[in-house]
Amino acid sequence: MTLKPKIEITKSMRSIFSSNSKEEDKVVLKNAIKYWEIDKKHINFANWLEKNVEDSLTYFDFHEFWWSKIRTSNCIERLNREIKRRTQIIGVFPNIESCEHLIGAILMEKNEDWMNENAYLSTKTN
């Protein structure tokens, strides 16, 4: 290993998630696991890869059009940031129900955007 471990780990993860098929990804994953098992200092990372990464490849079960949109959690992170931004404006809620009401309204608004295809998961191409 010539690079720093963090950089090498990043490169390994990027190579795993940049494949063009689930089969290709599994080969890259197996090679990464073998690579990290060689150095006993990184055996925990190799074990983690083996146990967890294959579950992250379920996006391959969908049409290729969706891969870039569903392989990350960007959509839900954006939604959570919007909820946080809108609830912080209020500051202190008089009760839990009022907070739940605001969050429900935000979620309904976002759902409407998604249904009207004005959002991240739109099936329209430019």
RADA-V634394 format. One record per residue. RES is the residue in three letters. PHI is phi in radians with two decimals (none if undefined). PSI is psi as a letter, one per 20 degrees, with the letter a starting at -180 (* if undefined). BURIAL is # if it has 24 or more other ideal C-beta (glycine too) atoms within 12 Angstrom, else .. Layout:
# RADA-V634394
<<RES PHI PSI BURIAL> <RES PHI PSI BURIAL>>
This chain:
# RADA-V634394
<<MET none o .> <THR -1.69 h .> <LEU -1.52 r .> <LYS -1.15 q .> <PRO -0.93 g .> <LYS -1.08 g .> <ILE -1.18 g .> <GLU -1.16 h .> <ILE -1.08 g #> <THR -1.03 g .> <LYS -1.10 g .> <SER -1.07 g #> <MET -1.13 g #> <ARG -1.12 h .> <SER -1.16 h .> <ILE -1.12 g #> <PHE -1.56 j #> <SER -1.91 j .> <SER -1.29 r #> <ASN -1.76 i .> <SER -2.71 r .> <LYS -1.14 h #> <GLU -1.11 g .> <GLU -1.07 g .> <ASP -1.09 h #> <LYS -1.13 h .> <VAL -1.14 g .> <VAL -1.07 g #> <LEU -1.08 g #> <LYS -1.06 g .> <ASN -1.12 h .> <ALA -1.14 g #> <ILE -1.08 g #> <LYS -1.04 g .> <TYR -1.06 g #> <TRP -1.36 h #> <GLU -1.26 h .> <ILE -1.03 g .> <ASP -1.58 o .> <LYS -1.09 i .> <LYS -1.19 h .> <HIS -1.99 j .> <ILE -1.09 h .> <ASN -1.11 h .> <PHE -1.16 g #> <ALA -1.06 g #> <ASN -1.12 g .> <TRP -1.08 g .> <LEU -0.99 g #> <GLU -1.10 h .> <LYS -1.41 h .> <ASN -1.99 h .> <VAL -1.20 h #> <GLU -1.04 h .> <ASP -1.11 h .> <SER -1.40 i #> <LEU -1.69 j #> <THR -1.16 i .> <TYR -1.09 h #> <PHE -1.15 i #> <ASP -1.29 i .> <PHE -1.79 r .> <HIS -1.06 q .> <GLU -0.95 h .> <PHE -0.94 h .> <TRP -1.53 i .> <TRP -0.91 g .> <SER -1.17 h .> <LYS -1.58 h .> <ILE -1.90 i .> <ARG -1.36 i .> <THR -2.00 r .> <SER -1.78 k .> <ASN -1.00 g .> <CYS -1.10 g .> <ILE -1.24 h .> <GLU -1.12 g .> <ARG -1.11 g .> <LEU -1.09 g #> <ASN -1.10 h .> <ARG -1.10 h .> <GLU -1.15 g #> <ILE -1.07 g #> <LYS -1.08 g .> <ARG -1.05 g .> <ARG -1.29 h .> <THR -1.38 h .> <GLN -1.20 h .> <ILE -1.07 h .> <ILE -1.20 g .> <GLY 1.52 e .> <VAL -2.06 p .> <PHE -1.60 q .> <PRO -1.16 h .> <ASN -2.80 r .> <ILE -1.12 h .> <GLU -1.06 h .> <SER -1.19 h .> <CYS -1.17 g .> <GLU -1.06 h .> <HIS -1.10 g .> <LEU -1.11 g #> <ILE -1.10 g #> <GLY -1.05 g .> <ALA -1.14 g .> <ILE -1.09 g #> <LEU -1.13 h .> <MET -1.13 h .> <GLU -1.09 g .> <LYS -1.14 h #> <ASN -1.06 g .> <GLU -1.09 g .> <ASP -1.02 g .> <TRP -1.15 h .> <MET -1.19 h .> <ASN -1.50 j .> <GLU 1.03 k .> <ASN -1.82 k .> <ALA -2.40 a .> <TYR -0.97 h .> <LEU -1.66 k #> <SER -1.08 q .> <THR -1.57 i .> <LYS -1.35 q .> <THR -1.87 q .> <ASN -1.29 * .>>
